[in-house]
Amino acid sequence: MPLILTDIEGTTSSISFVKDVLFPYARRALPGFVRERGQEPEVRRWLDAVATEHGAVCSDQVIVEILQGWIDEDRKHTALKALQGMIWGDGYRDADFTAHIYTDAARMLQCWHDAGIPLAVYSSGSAPAQKLFFGHTDAGDLTGLFEAWFDTEVGHKRAADSYREIARRLGRAAPDIVFLSDVVEELDAAREAGVRTILIDRRQDYPAPRTGAATHGHSRVERFDVIDTGLSDEGNAIR
């Protein structure tokens, strides 16, 4: 039985939640977070990593400004993702927000789990941030549905070697993994590694449908609950 590997932003959850809620929250909270928790070893580790990348002479105020600039750029930097995850953890625990998840995604993830289909997550957000996200969704705590969590520590999401490493860590052959994502270039990389792929093309996130050549040959659906549960040797659906 194949394992389903899913992206988060634009796939299980709306892009607008990340862009309009999570990113601005982290940007606003960064100065106070660094001031109050900057000497904690795990926080200091990532702040120092940013400083080292910029000549190792940055003050914390400069580091905060660098991080805020990266948020504005939506830069996929491991240090930024780790620190954002810590800040979002505070927000979830304080009930400042809950994580948006599409109703069809929540329902089908539960159905697949109940049917014995293993599930895992691969997102550019840190693994701890992923667990916080799925632990505080609009549909409740969904962390128990997943058996593994992968972030950019395994590699860039648009690099085929990242998916080979995920397959290795899962102890599975690449064709036994089905990757769900809204980003065609990520699906291209997964397919290059031998992973099966499905393009999630939600109208709420992509008003202009991506069809024909725009799919790069990946199977395309607009909702989780229309994914075919029968899988032929040539197909990209799930059995």
C-alpha positions as CSV (number, residue, x, y, z in Angstrom):
1,M,0.0,0.0,0.0
2,P,1.5,3.4,-1.0
3,L,2.3,6.1,1.5
4,I,0.8,9.5,0.9
5,L,3.2,12.4,1.3
6,T,1.5,15.8,1.5
7,D,2.6,19.4,1.2
8,I,0.7,21.9,3.5
9,E,0.4,25.4,2.1
10,G,-1.9,25.4,-1.0
11,T,-2.5,21.7,-0.6
12,T,-4.1,20.9,2.7
13,S,-4.5,24.5,3.7
14,S,-5.0,27.9,2.1
15,I,-2.0,30.0,0.9
16,S,-3.8,33.0,2.4
17,F,-3.6,31.6,5.9
18,V,0.1,31.4,5.7
19,K,0.6,34.7,3.9
20,D,-2.0,36.7,5.7
21,V,-1.9,35.2,9.2
22,L,1.2,33.3,10.1
23,F,3.8,35.4,8.3
24,P,2.6,38.8,9.7
25,Y,2.3,37.3,13.2
26,A,5.9,36.1,13.1
27,R,7.1,39.4,11.7
28,R,5.4,41.4,14.5
29,A,6.5,39.1,17.2
30,L,10.1,38.7,16.2
31,P,11.6,41.7,18.1
32,G,10.0,40.8,21.4
33,F,10.7,37.1,20.9
34,V,14.4,37.7,20.4
35,R,14.6,40.2,23.2
36,E,12.9,37.8,25.7
37,R,14.2,34.4,24.5
38,G,17.3,35.2,22.6
39,Q,19.6,33.6,25.1
40,E,17.8,30.2,25.2
41,P,20.2,27.7,23.6
42,E,17.9,26.6,20.8
43,V,17.0,30.2,19.9
44,R,20.6,31.4,20.1
45,R,21.7,28.6,17.8
46,W,19.5,29.9,15.0
47,L,20.2,33.5,15.6
48,D,24.0,32.8,15.5
49,A,23.5,30.9,12.2
50,V,22.0,34.0,10.7
51,A,24.8,36.2,12.1
52,T,27.5,33.8,10.8
53,E,25.9,34.0,7.3
54,H,26.3,37.8,7.5
55,G,29.9,38.0,8.9
56,A,29.2,37.0,12.5
57,V,29.2,40.6,13.8
58,C,25.5,41.3,13.7
59,S,23.6,42.6,16.7
60,D,20.3,41.0,17.6
61,Q,18.5,44.0,16.2
62,V,20.2,43.6,12.9
63,I,19.4,39.8,12.9
64,V,15.8,40.6,13.5
65,E,15.8,43.0,10.6
66,I,17.4,40.4,8.4
67,L,14.8,37.8,9.4
68,Q,11.9,40.2,8.8
69,G,13.3,40.9,5.4
70,W,13.4,37.2,4.7
71,I,9.8,36.9,5.8
72,D,8.9,39.6,3.3
73,E,10.7,37.7,0.6
74,D,9.2,34.4,1.7
75,R,12.7,33.0,1.8
76,K,12.9,29.3,2.5
77,H,15.8,29.5,5.0
78,T,16.1,26.8,7.7
79,A,17.0,29.3,10.5
80,L,14.0,31.4,9.7
81,K,11.6,28.5,9.5
82,A,12.9,27.2,12.9
83,L,12.4,30.5,14.6
84,Q,9.0,31.1,13.0
85,G,7.9,27.7,14.3
86,M,8.8,28.7,17.8
87,I,6.9,32.0,17.5
88,W,3.9,30.3,16.0
89,G,4.0,27.7,18.8
90,D,3.4,30.6,21.2
91,G,0.5,31.9,19.1
92,Y,-1.2,28.4,18.9
93,R,-0.8,27.9,22.6
94,D,-2.2,31.3,23.4
95,A,-5.1,30.6,21.0
96,D,-4.3,33.7,18.9
97,F,-5.3,31.6,15.9
98,T,-6.0,28.1,14.7
99,A,-4.6,26.6,11.5
100,H,-6.8,26.6,8.5
101,I,-7.3,23.3,6.8
102,Y,-9.6,22.6,3.9
103,T,-12.6,20.5,5.0
104,D,-12.1,17.9,2.3
105,A,-8.4,17.6,3.2
106,A,-9.2,17.0,6.9
107,R,-11.9,14.5,6.1
108,M,-9.9,12.5,3.6
109,L,-6.7,12.4,5.7
110,Q,-8.8,10.9,8.4
111,C,-10.4,8.4,6.0
112,W,-7.1,7.4,4.5
113,H,-5.6,6.9,8.0
114,D,-8.6,4.9,9.1
115,A,-8.2,2.7,5.9
116,G,-4.6,1.9,6.9
117,I,-3.0,4.2,4.3
118,P,0.2,5.7,5.9
119,L,0.6,9.4,5.8
120,A,3.6,11.8,6.0
121,V,4.2,15.5,5.6
122,Y,6.9,17.3,3.6
123,S,6.8,21.1,3.9
124,S,9.3,24.0,3.8
125,G,8.2,24.8,7.3
126,S,10.1,23.1,10.1
127,A,8.9,19.7,11.3
128,P,8.1,21.2,14.8
129,A,6.0,23.9,13.0
130,Q,4.2,21.3,11.0
131,K,3.3,19.4,14.1
132,L,2.0,22.6,15.7
133,F,0.0,23.4,12.6
134,F,-1.7,20.0,12.5
135,G,-2.1,20.0,16.3
136,H,-4.2,23.2,16.2
137,T,-6.3,23.0,13.0
138,D,-9.8,24.2,12.6
139,A,-10.7,20.5,12.6
140,G,-8.8,19.7,15.8
141,D,-5.6,17.8,16.5
142,L,-4.6,15.8,13.5
143,T,-1.0,15.0,14.4
144,G,-1.9,11.4,15.1
145,L,-2.7,10.8,11.5
146,F,0.9,11.1,10.4
147,E,3.8,8.8,10.8
148,A,6.6,11.1,9.6
149,W,7.5,14.7,9.2
150,F,10.0,16.1,6.7
151,D,11.3,19.7,6.2
152,T,14.1,21.3,4.2
153,E,16.6,19.5,6.4
154,V,16.3,16.7,3.9
155,G,16.8,19.1,1.0
156,H,15.1,21.6,-1.2
157,K,11.6,20.7,-2.3
158,R,12.5,21.3,-5.9
159,A,15.4,18.9,-5.8
160,A,15.0,15.2,-6.8
161,D,17.5,14.1,-4.2
162,S,15.2,15.3,-1.4
163,Y,12.6,12.8,-2.4
164,R,15.2,10.0,-2.7
165,E,16.3,10.8,0.8
166,I,12.7,10.8,2.1
167,A,12.1,7.4,0.5
168,R,15.3,6.1,2.1
169,R,14.3,7.4,5.5
170,L,10.8,5.9,5.1
171,G,12.3,2.6,4.0
172,R,10.2,2.6,0.9
173,A,10.7,2.4,-2.8
174,A,10.0,5.7,-4.5
175,P,7.1,4.4,-6.6
176,D,5.4,3.4,-3.3
177,I,5.1,7.1,-2.3
178,V,2.4,9.5,-3.7
179,F,3.3,13.2,-3.3
180,L,0.5,15.7,-3.2
181,S,1.4,19.4,-3.9
182,D,0.2,22.6,-5.5
183,V,3.7,23.4,-6.8
184,V,4.4,21.9,-10.2
185,E,8.2,22.3,-9.8
186,E,8.1,20.2,-6.6
187,L,6.1,17.5,-8.4
188,D,8.6,17.5,-11.2
189,A,11.4,16.9,-8.7
190,A,9.4,14.1,-7.0
191,R,8.7,12.5,-10.3
192,E,12.3,12.6,-11.3
193,A,13.1,10.6,-8.1
194,G,10.5,8.0,-9.1
195,V,7.7,9.2,-6.7
196,R,4.2,9.3,-7.9
197,T,2.6,12.7,-8.1
198,I,-0.8,14.5,-7.9
199,L,-1.2,18.3,-8.6
200,I,-3.6,19.9,-6.1
201,D,-5.1,22.8,-8.0
202,R,-7.5,24.6,-5.7
203,R,-9.7,27.4,-7.1
204,Q,-9.4,29.3,-3.8
205,D,-5.6,29.5,-4.2
206,Y,-5.3,29.3,-8.1
207,P,-8.3,31.1,-9.6
208,A,-7.1,30.3,-13.2
209,P,-7.1,26.5,-13.6
210,R,-3.8,24.9,-14.5
211,T,-4.6,22.4,-17.2
212,G,-3.0,20.9,-20.3
213,A,0.7,21.7,-20.6
214,A,0.6,23.7,-17.3
215,T,0.3,20.5,-15.3
216,H,3.6,19.2,-16.7
217,G,1.9,15.8,-17.1
218,H,0.9,15.4,-13.5
219,S,-2.5,14.1,-12.5
220,R,-4.6,17.1,-11.5
221,V,-7.4,17.4,-8.9
222,E,-9.1,20.3,-7.2
223,R,-10.0,18.5,-4.0
224,F,-8.8,15.6,-1.9
225,D,-12.1,13.8,-2.1
226,V,-11.9,13.4,-5.8
227,I,-8.6,11.6,-5.8
228,D,-9.1,8.1,-7.3
229,T,-8.5,5.5,-4.7
230,G,-7.6,2.9,-7.3
231,L,-4.0,2.8,-8.4
232,S,-2.9,1.1,-11.6
233,D,0.8,0.6,-12.5
234,E,0.6,3.6,-14.8
235,G,-1.6,5.8,-12.7
236,N,-1.0,8.3,-10.0
237,A,-4.0,7.7,-7.7
238,I,-3.9,5.9,-4.4
239,R,-4.8,2.3,-3.5
